[in-house]
Amino acid sequence: MVVQPVPLSNALSSTTEPQRYYAFDGLRAAMMLFGLVLHSAIGYVTFPTDRTWPFKDSHPSAFFDLLVMFIHSFRMPVFFVIAGFFAAFLYTTRGADSFFRNRVQRIALPLTCAWIILFPLIIIASGIAQTRSSVKIPVNPNDLTPGRLLNHLMHLWFLYNLLILYGVTLLMMPLIQRIPQNVRAYIFNGFSRIVPTIWGPGVFSLITLLTLYPMQEWALDTSDSFLPPLRILAAYGVFFTFGSLLYHRRMLLPTFGQHAWGNFVVGVLFFGLYVLSVGRAFTTGPTVGIHLLAMVSLALAMWYLIYGFLGLFLRYLEQPLPLARYMADASYWMYLVHLPCTIILPAVLSNLSVPAFVKFSVVLGSTTLLTLVTYHYWVRATLIGQVLNGRRYPRTRPHSNSQHSMPQGPTPTDGGV
């Protein structure tokens, strides 16, 4: 991801030379690839998945409950922060027209093509998986109408939600630019004062709490419908807006590394409190107090983990690492096409008398290998790679992917994906 100004080594530098935030390459790849981990694990959870997943193994494990819940608590929030950051970059440096064209090519086109190709494959894979599932999903005849059947974005829902937020950006930016300069300065200065403090995550958690409380589940809801509920757009819009503001105050980025480990540990502790709250609700029954405690702890976990992941990647990966860069490019394709594998493979392994963790490892390893190999040989140096990554890259191994293959100048390869 190539961005303008402010070297991380000197937050006050006024240089206008383009700089690449290598940390965000690794962070984006990690959040994408956590999606493969999550979908490989969800067939082995103990809690009910109802109609959200077509397969459940006959020997689930509580380990995967924690793994899925933990990944879900931070993955998309972090991702939408990155998306907001680069949306602000694209709009500010390229203008509305270029912003629109870039998002159509990098988001709308892959979303459309992937949905058309993958939808029938996932329907077939889900049907096969359901025949081997230990829990049968009842079919509602009302859900079998063409309109209901087609109203599913699958795992691509977040791209669709991003498009909505990009549309809001295009509509709102001309209005925001008309706000008096002193008012905008007041907002940015307030943001700059809050972000670096140890209480920063807590302040933003209060905003997220307002969006979490109306959720139907005791978690951050997701919707694969073409008409996502406003509560979901509002919740992800908070993270997206934070990322946008952070771009305009990007000199603050080095501050995330100062307490990276502390923020991460605090986030894990709040996640633990969230798990205990949800467990209490299951054992003794939900109450208003327990629900509020769960939502407060989840909001705090989200923001401390956002701060933690941003800090850790900026602290340790803000340098050109060919493997991280390669995986950042590959991860988009890997996420787009992985879902049929994570549905059908657990069903194929269902009759094996081995621990769930072994099956999960086989599913994740096979899915990762298959999607990575197809990216390397079928995508990276092709037109598909140009659409997904912004340009065609030579089909070389990561360790030999040297400077000649890196884009030069401020040509953004990314706006969040």
PyMOL commands that set and color helices and strands:
alter all, ss='L'
color gray80, all
select helices_A, chain A and resi 22-44+62-94+96-132+141-144+146-150+154-176+181-194+200-212+230-248+250-256+260-284+288-316+322-337+339-348+356-379+383-389+398-400+403-405
alter helices_A, ss='H'
color red, helices_A
select strands_A, chain A and resi 2-3+19-20
alter strands_A, ss='S'
color yellow, strands_A
deselect
rebuild
show_as cartoon
